[in-house]
Structure formats: C-alpha cells, structure tokens
C-alpha cells in the first residue's frame, strides 16, 4: 500500500467543493462570515470589543453603569432625531424602540454587573434589510455622549477634551 503525500493547497479543494454543493441557505452563514470579516477590515477602525453579526446587529460592552449608558442612549437618540416609541425595563435589562425615516431602531441594554453594561443596537429598514451604517453611527454617538463626561472618557480610551460635540450637533 502506497501513502500519498498531499499538499496544503489540495486540502482546500474538498472544502471548496463542500461549500459549492451546499444548498443555498446552508452556504449563507459561510458567505456571511467572510463578508463580515472583509467589511470590518475595509471600513473605519472597528473598536476592540465591538462585535458585528451578519444580521446587522452590533454589540459593545462598556465599563459604565447601566443608568449612565441609558442617559447616553437617550442623548444619542436626541442628537440623531430618533423618536422613542417604546421603553421597557425589567430585571437589569432595558429596551428602547425608536423610529427614523423608514427605519426602526432597537437598543437593548443589559447590566452585566453594577459597572459593566452590554449594549446591543439594530437598525432595520424592514424584516429583510438592516442598516449597518446607521447602526454603527448610533453606537458612535452613544460613545460620544459618554466620552463628553470626563468620568467616562478614560474608560472609552478618549481624552475628555477630544470628546467635544461634532459640528452641528447639540451638546447635552
């Protein structure tokens, strides 16, 4: 019996064949993962600790109490003209639903501890279409409002004097 030596390049061929022969829906997660990685590298700097899903949701955890993050979310909503249509609060979790032109905004806050808060943001055009650019900008605005407070600027790796409001945006 002879043993064949296989090069690394030939190992990719079976993998490619499996991907190409998968039914359409089963291949989507593999394509989505690749697009997510490429998209994250091609855009602006993605902060460490920020996670984007293929569904358009962004997750960020900050070392800031949930009450202060809540105020930052409301400040970001005010700056960006998002109208809060629903707010629910239960057992250390909060949800804000807001409206923009042809978009629904959802922000979920979860108190992981007294000083650690998970932020989840999703902007949807409709059930099938998400708005990742607006989601990213909303997260940036929440962080900007937090950074304008000198107590939190250091935690967000920003200096308080660098956290001045952008031109044309009202300060808190």
C-alpha positions in Angstrom: 0.0 0.0 0.0 1.4 3.4 -1.0 0.9 6.5 1.0 0.2 9.7 -1.0 1.7 13.0 0.1 -0.9 15.7 0.0 0.0 19.4 -0.2 -1.8 22.1 1.8 -3.3 23.6 -1.4 -5.1 20.4 -2.3 -6.9 20.4 1.1 -8.8 23.5 0.1 -10.3 21.8 -2.9 -12.5 19.4 -0.9 -13.6 22.3 1.3 -14.4 24.4 -1.7 -16.4 21.5 -3.2 -18.4 21.1 0.0 -19.2 24.9 0.1 -20.2 25.0 -3.5 -22.5 21.9 -3.2 -24.3 23.0 -0.1 -27.9 24.1 -0.6 -28.3 27.9 -0.9 -29.4 28.6 2.7 -26.7 26.4 4.3 -24.0 28.3 2.4 -25.2 31.7 3.6 -23.6 31.6 7.0 -20.2 30.8 5.4 -20.6 33.7 2.9 -21.8 36.0 5.7 -18.8 35.3 7.9 -16.4 36.1 5.0 -18.3 39.3 4.2 -18.3 40.3 7.8 -14.6 40.0 8.1 -13.9 41.8 4.9 -16.4 44.5 5.7 -14.9 45.1 9.2 -11.4 45.5 7.7 -12.4 47.8 4.9 -14.3 50.3 6.9 -13.4 52.7 9.7 -11.5 51.4 12.7 -13.5 48.8 14.5 -13.0 49.2 18.2 -11.8 46.2 20.2 -14.7 44.7 21.9 -17.2 45.7 19.2 -18.9 42.7 17.6 -21.0 42.8 14.4 -23.2 40.0 13.4 -24.1 39.0 9.9 -27.7 40.1 10.7 -26.6 43.7 11.2 -26.6 43.9 15.0 -23.7 45.5 16.8 -22.7 44.5 20.3 -20.4 46.6 22.6 -19.7 46.1 26.3 -18.6 49.2 28.3 -17.4 49.5 31.9 -20.1 52.1 32.7 -23.2 51.6 34.9 -26.5 50.9 33.0 -28.1 54.2 34.3 -25.3 56.3 32.7 -25.5 54.2 29.4 -29.3 54.8 29.4 -28.8 58.5 29.5 -26.2 58.3 26.7 -28.6 56.3 24.6 -31.3 58.9 25.1 -28.8 61.7 24.4 -27.7 59.9 21.1 -31.4 59.5 20.2 -31.9 63.2 20.8 -28.9 64.2 18.7 -29.9 62.0 15.8 -33.6 62.8 15.8 -34.7 59.3 16.8 -38.2 59.3 18.4 -38.5 56.9 21.3 -41.8 54.9 20.7 -41.3 52.3 23.4 -39.2 51.7 26.5 -39.3 48.6 28.7 -37.3 47.8 31.8 -37.1 44.5 33.6 -34.6 42.7 35.8 -31.5 44.7 34.8 -32.4 44.8 31.1 -33.8 47.7 29.1 -35.1 48.0 25.6 -35.6 51.2 23.6 -37.5 51.1 20.3 -37.3 54.2 18.2 -38.3 55.5 14.8 -36.4 57.1 12.0 -37.5 57.7 8.4 -38.3 54.2 7.0 -36.3 52.6 9.8 -36.9 51.1 13.2 -34.1 51.3 15.9 -33.8 48.9 18.7 -31.3 49.3 21.6 -31.0 46.7 24.3 -29.0 47.3 27.5 -28.1 44.6 29.9 -26.5 45.2 33.3 -23.8 42.5 33.5 -22.7 43.9 36.9 -23.0 47.2 38.7 -20.4 48.8 36.5 -20.5 46.7 33.3 -23.2 47.2 30.6 -23.8 45.3 27.4 -25.2 47.4 24.5 -26.9 45.8 21.5 -28.1 48.0 18.6 -30.0 47.1 15.5 -31.4 49.4 12.8 -33.9 47.8 10.4 -35.3 49.1 7.1 -37.6 46.1 7.0 -37.6 42.5 8.1 -35.1 41.5 5.4 -32.9 44.7 5.2 -30.7 46.0 8.1 -28.9 49.4 8.1 -25.4 48.6 9.4 -24.1 52.1 8.6 -26.8 53.8 10.8 -26.3 51.1 13.5 -22.5 52.0 13.6 -23.2 55.7 13.7 -25.7 55.3 16.5 -23.1 53.3 18.6 -20.6 56.1 17.8 -23.0 58.7 19.1 -23.7 56.8 22.3 -19.9 56.5 22.9 -19.5 60.2 22.1 -22.1 61.3 24.7 -20.4 59.1 27.2 -17.0 60.5 26.3 -18.2 64.0 26.9 -18.4 63.1 30.5 -14.8 63.3 32.0 -15.6 60.3 34.3 -16.1 58.0 31.3 -13.7 59.5 28.7 -10.8 57.5 30.2 -12.8 54.2 30.2 -13.6 54.8 26.5 -9.9 55.4 25.8 -10.6 59.1 24.9 -9.5 62.3 26.5 -12.4 64.5 27.7 -11.1 67.4 25.6 -11.2 65.2 22.5 -14.9 64.5 23.1 -16.3 67.8 22.0 -19.6 67.5 20.1 -19.3 67.3 16.3 -20.1 70.4 14.4 -23.8 71.0 14.0 -24.7 68.6 16.8 -26.2 70.0 20.0 -24.3 69.2 23.2 -26.0 67.5 26.1 
